[in-house]
Amino acid sequence: MNKKLIVFLSIFSLFLTLPLIPVNAAAKAGGACTKAGITSVASGKTYTCVKSGKKLVWDKGTTIAPPVVAQPSWLKGYSEISSISRNNKINFNLENIEISSNVDAKLAVNLLKYQNLVSSYWKSYGFESQYPIHILILSEKDYPTYLKHSTERKFSCSDVCNESNWFSPSFSTKFQGTVQVENLSENLSGRASPTGLTILYVIGTEMVSKNYNWAPDLATAFTHEYGHVIQFSYLEGWKNFGHMACWNNEGFPAFFEDALYFENELEKSKMNLLAPPNGTFLSWLSLRRTIRENGFRNDANSVFNSLVISYSGSDTDWTKFFTNTDIRNSQGCTITGYGRNHGSIISSLFYEDFGTKGFLEILKNTNQIQDWEKAFLATTGKNYNSWLNERVFPEFKKLISPKKL
């Protein structure tokens, strides 16, 4: 046989008998490596080859920190409120709850967890209503139940709480929430305080099956309405409600409804309930913020048109906007939906400057002083109009340029 062939076969035979060590084998703690100091990344860790006795082995590895994703500046307040609420140890168990048999029991339980979340959050800052709070969760089929409680507790939302609106078959795919002042007539006349507050939710029996956004829509209703409970509690029902700035009427509850529903992806104490359809809270909140900003642009356009103002983006324009919209029940206030959109943006700025307690203090001071601007000064130490000029106007100008309106 050819000598070269014999040598080749001998070497090949020897090669087959040797153990095979894959060059690109994944590193793992304690596993063999080839050269001290080299590193390898595997399973989210960086391993370094070190000498252990006479052997070279991979060390225990160092966990690789996830990349920090840049977040919009406006998100900070929402993230703080969300995190605080979910790490809150207070459990404010609500009583006086009635749930219709026409409403899915498991859904109601999950929704009441959001109610408990928001109640606990505000209790941790010192709020607890001086009035009994009743919760009614009904469907469009429960008009008799509504009539029974509204008669007994002397409240009324007859403009919408009737068999042509919330309690009609056409409402089966919709939902709504409201806070009703009990002993309404006496309270409106100024003769008496409320005897209680009823949070009424009407959830259509086909809401879940036919509304794509049912989860965030329902959850935020339960985080929203408690803001009105706070307002009615501190302002003695309707007695001093009119002294509150229009933007606070719906803007304050709207800001907190979003913040208390939102869950930061890095938050450990998540509720894991009723997530948005796409499962991503940040994308949901970003879209919600965009919707509010677009709504604000439409509202501002309507207000400026009503004032016959050709918007130039000046401070004078925005001063006129607030002069026209700040008084509750004014034409401008009604045009803006009682401040739901622009008030949510203002509330975000107010939170950045004065925190959660600021919202409680300004309502208490408004009730005592019965003047919003003086209450703002007493709460913050700042002149209200100066704060608008310094903090709010610049933000509004970013959102609305003369070309966009």
DACOR-V55591 format. One record per helix or strand. SS is the DSSP state (2 for helix, 1 for strand). FROM is the first residue (numbers start at 1). LEN is the number of residues. If there is no record, write none. Layout:
{{SS FROM LEN} {SS FROM LEN}}
This chain:
{{2 3 15} {1 32 1} {1 39 4} {1 45 8} {1 55 4} {1 62 2} {2 75 12} {1 97 3} {2 105 19} {1 133 6} {2 143 11} {2 169 3} {1 175 7} {2 184 5} {1 197 7} {2 207 4} {2 214 21} {2 241 3} {1 245 1} {2 246 16} {2 281 26} {2 315 11} {1 327 1} {2 331 5} {2 340 30} {2 372 9} {2 384 16} {2 402 3}}
